[in-house]
Each structure stands twice: as structure tokens, then as C-alpha cells.
Amino acid sequence: MEDKQNKQDLDPTSVPSPILEQEPNPASSVDPYKDDTESHRDMTDSEESSDDGSFRVQFHSYAHRIALEALIDNQITVVEYGSQILYRHGYAEVLILAEWAVPDEQLQAASQAITDAGFPRIPADTQGERLGLWGFKSLPHDLDGAAWRRVHLLPLSVVGFTLEETIVVPSKFAPTLLLRTPRPSRYLLSLFRNLLQLPIDDISRHRLRKDIVCFMSHYILFAPPADTPRDIIAEMEAKESDEEYKLRIDEAVREVREWEWGDVEERELDMVERALRDFHYIGTLTDVVENDSLERPVW
């Protein structure tokens, strides 16, 4: 039975993650992506600035900026992924792992550019336990000598959207630098498709699952800021009846189904709807049967 226990049990704020001051809730601020057709346009400084005119930047290491500058200086097309997208859409967290998708033909050049900037590749045979199978789909680079702060370079073919499905925006941690961000529908679909490719026991599922929950909660369901105290969240939830919550979910489902999804199967839309109604369902999603052999790419 669908009720508010769904959001209480899988509140994204309960997922371990370094949290910082939240961006304005999309429900009460200009959202450059949302309109009747779920289209999008380039964001302006006024839309991304605070009341005093300052740009709301994501907390980050200066090494992240150097790495991004190295890619841009080498004419690499960069598309943000993961934490940077969550921050852009309302779930604020410190940037530890910067995931950037690049055209497949530029992957090796992108990796070399970051290496030349002083950030070496992390050997593939040392990252398995820590990163899981999702990690093997990327080229990881060490930003701090301890492989805590990292860059993961992902081929566009892996994330599952095209450059035509992205727009140019200022980086959320380095606003003087321009990169690309995907349409929200394509990003969400990418997360689901990559989750389906991982076995239930793979460690990297936790991160993808967390990204889905956080994105749905903040971009679609207008959850409160990520650093909102739990007692305030409990008070807000107490004021919303089960019937009101159900109506809110029904409205979200109707809106999401009207998005411009592009190439999508009905099965995938059904998964998105069911996940919105029950976050626990996300943890059960996989197309990998036991004893399947998953090939790890060799870069």
C-alpha cells in the first residue's frame, strides 16, 4: 500500500553524503528546465545567483577546477554527471567525486589532459572493491594522492544520452567555466538503465540508487533542503495526510509521463512511475541474472 512510509524509510538525507547549504527549493524558484513540455534553455546569471548577486557554488577542491580547466583547454566536450547534476537540481552536497561524460572518441585525450595536469590514473586492478562494476566503466583519476577526491571520465555511450540532449551551462562549482548538462528526463533514464546493468550485490548500486532517490525527491517531489533537521522534516510530514501525499505523488507521476523522454520503452516509464510511488522498488531493479558474466571494459 502506498503511503508516506515510502519517503520516511528512504529519505535521501539518510544516505551518507557530505551535505552543505541547500539551494533554493525548485518549487519556489525559477526552474530553467520545467515548463509544460519539460523543455529547457540556457540558464542566466540572475537565475543562478543568490539575492546578493553571488553565484551559488558547490563546495569543491581546487583540484576539481584545475581538472575541468585542463579538459576545456584541450577542447574536450564535457558533460556533468552525478553529484554536480544533483546540486544543480536542489540536492546540495560537497563535490568529492566529479563524474564527467565525454564523447567516446575523446575519452583517451581527456584522460591524458587530466594526467598532464598532475592527476594520475587510478589503476583498474586497484579500484574494484571500492568502486564496483560501475567504476570499471570509467577512467578514474586521483586528485589528492589518496584517491579520496577523484575524477571519473565516462564515455557518452555508457551514460546513454547524446550531446543533442544536453545544453551549455556554467559549472556549479566553477561558474566561469562552461560545460554541458543533460535534460532531466535523459539523466534519470540514464541512472535507471545503468542500475539495471548491475547485479544486486554490486557495491556501486548504492551510489546510483542514492542519485535516483535524491533526484526524484528534490527535482520531482520538491523535498525540503538536504540539511533540514529531522525534527522539522517530521513536523512537515505530520501536516500532510496520507491522502494529500497520494495526490501529490499522482500529480508527479502525471507530470513525469508528459516529459519529452525521447527514445524510451514503456517498461522504463513504468519503472520510473513505480519508483516514484515506492523508493524501495529501486533496490530490486536489475536485468542481471545470477552467474551472468559481466565484461569489464579495457581502456
N, C-alpha and C positions, 0 to 999 in steps of 0.2 A: 504494500500500500504506500502510495506516495504521500509523504508529509515532510515537516520541517526537520525531521531527524536526519535526512539526507545532508543538509547543509551543516548541521551541528557535528555529525560524525566525520565529515571530510572538509571541514573549514580549512581553506588553503593557508590560513595563518598558522595552522598547526604543523605545517610542513617545515622541517628545519631549513632555515634560509636567513641570511643576514638582511635585516629589514631596516629601512630608513624612512624618512618623512614621505608620506604618501602624496602623489599628485592629486589634483582636483578630481573628484568623482565624475566620470563621464556623464552621469545623469544630470549634473548641474553645470556643466561647462561645454564649450563648443567642441564637438567631436568632428574632425575633418573627414572621417570615414563614413559616418552614418547619415543616410538620408533615405528616402522612400525606396530607392533602388540599390542601397548598400554600395553606392559608388564612392569614389574618393578623389581628392585633389591634393595638390601640394600644400603643406602647412606653412603658415606665415609666422614671423616672429611674435606678432601680437597674440596669436592663438597658443603659442607655446611658452609664453612668458608669464611670470608671476605679476602681482599687482604693482610691484615697484619697477617692472620692466626687465628684471633679470631673468635669464634663461634657466629653467629648472633642470639642472644637470644630474645625471645618475652618478652616485659616488663610484669612483673607479681608481685604479692605479695609473700613474702617469705612463707606465709601460704600455697600457692598452692604447693610449693616444699615439704613442710612438709607432706601435704596430699598425694601427689604422692609417697613419700618415704614410708609412712605408708602402702599404698596398696602393693607396691613392697616387703617390708619387710615381709608382711603377705602372700606372694606367690599368690597374686591376679593378674590375667591376665588383663592388662589394654589396652584398645583401645581408642585412642584420637578421639574426635568428635568436630564439631562446629568450634569455633574460632581458635583452635590450627591447624586444617587442613587448614583453610583459610590462616593462617600465613605461613604455610609450602608451600603453592602454590602461594604466592605472594601478598595476601591482608593483610597488616600489621595493627594490632590493639592491644591495651593493653588487656591482659588477665584479665577479670573481672569474667566471668563465665567459669569455667573449666568443660566441659562435658566429661565424661569417660564412655565408654561402657564396661561391664564386662560380662562373662558368667552367664547365669541366675542362675545357682546353686551356684555361688559365690557372688550374689548380697547382701545378708544379711551379709555375712562375710566382704565384702568390706565396707559396711555401718558401721559395728561395728569397723573396723580398723580405719576409719576416726573419729568416735566418740571417741575412745580411745586416739586418737592423740590430742584431745581437741576441736574438731569441731562438735557441736551437730547437730542432725537432725532438720530440719525446719518442724514443724507440718503441716500435709497436709491441715488442715482446715484453715490455715492462708496464704496459697500460691495461692489460686485460682485466685483472681483478678489480682495479679501481674504476674503470670506465665502462666495462661491459661491452656487448657487441655493438652498441651504438657508437662507442668510442672508436671502434675499428673502421667505421665508415668515414672517419675524419682524419685530417693530418693535424695532430696536436703539437703545440709549441709551448715551451716553458718560458714564462715571463719573469719569474723571480728566483730561479735557481733551485726551487724546491717543488716545482710543478704544482703549486697551490693555485697561483694565478696563471691562467692559461688562455691560449687562443686555440680554437678548433676550426680548421678550414674544412668546409663541407662542399662537395660537388653539387651544383644545382640539380643534377639528375637524381641525387639522393633525397634532397628535401622535397622535391616533387612539384615545384612550380617554375614558371618561366619568367624571364625578365619583363615580358609584356604584362605580367600580373603583379608588377611592383611599381612603386613611384619613388622619386628622388625626395629625400627629406634630410634635415640636419641630424647629425648623430645626437642621441640623447645624452651622451657623456662628453662629447666634444662638438658643440654646436657650430663651430666654424668649419667643420668637415662634413661633406655631403656623402651620403651612401643611399642605398635603396632599402625599402621595406615592403613586404608583401601585403596584398589585400587581406584583410582579416579572415575571410572565408577560406582562402587558399592556405593561409598559415594553419588554421585549425584543422583543415583536411590533411595537411602535411603531418601534423602531430599524430593524428589517428592512424594514418597509413603506416607511419614508421613504427608506431606501437604494435600494430598488427604483425609486423615482421619479426618481433622479438618473442622468445619463449617466456612463459610465465615467471620462471626463476631467474631471468637475467637482471642484473643489478641496475642497468641503465633504464629499465622500465620506470623506476621510481621517479626519475627526473622528467621523463616525458609525461607521465601521469600527473605529476605536480604542475607542469606547464599547462596541461589541458584544464585542470581544475581551476587554476589561477586565472587563466584567460577567460573561461566561461563565467567565473564568479564576478570578475571585475568589468569585462567588456560587455558581456551579455546581460548579467543579472544585477549589475550595479552594486556589488558588495561594498561595504564600508572600507576605508583605508586599511592597508595591511597591518599597520601598527596600532589599530584601535584596540583599547583594553578589552579584555574578555568580558568584564562585567558590563561594559557599555553594549557590546555585541549581544550579550544575553538579554539585556533590557530591550534592545531594538527588536530582537526576535520574539520576545514575550508580547510585544504590542501588535505583532502580526499574527492573525489567526491562521489555522491550517487552511481554511477556505481562501483567505487572501493570498497565502503563499501559493496555493494551487493555481489560482487565477493568474498570478504573476508568472509562474512557470509556463502556463498555457500560452500567455501572450508572447513570452520569449521564444517559445517553440514556433509559433506562427511567424514571428518576425524572421527568425533564422531560416526558415524554409523559403522565405521570399528573397533571400540574398542571391546575388549573382555568383553561383558556385562554379560555373564553367563545366569542365569535364568531371562529372561526379555520378556515382551509381546510387540508385535508390537505397540499396543496402547501407551505404555510407551515411546518407541523410537519416536513415532510421537509427543508426548508431549514435549520431550526434543528438538526436531527439531523446533517445533513451538515456544517454549520459547526462543530459540536462535535467532529466527527471530523477535520476539516481546516480550520484557520483560513484557509488560502489561498483557499478557496472563497468566503469573504465578499467578497473583492475582485472577483469576477466577477459579482456579483449586480446586475442591472439589468433593468427592463422597458422601458427607453427604447431605441428603435432609432435608428440614425443618421439625421439630418435631421429627427427629431421636433421640433416646435416646442413648447417649454415655456413656458406663460404665467406671467408673474410677477405676483403679486397687487399691486394698487394700494391701499394703506391710506390 
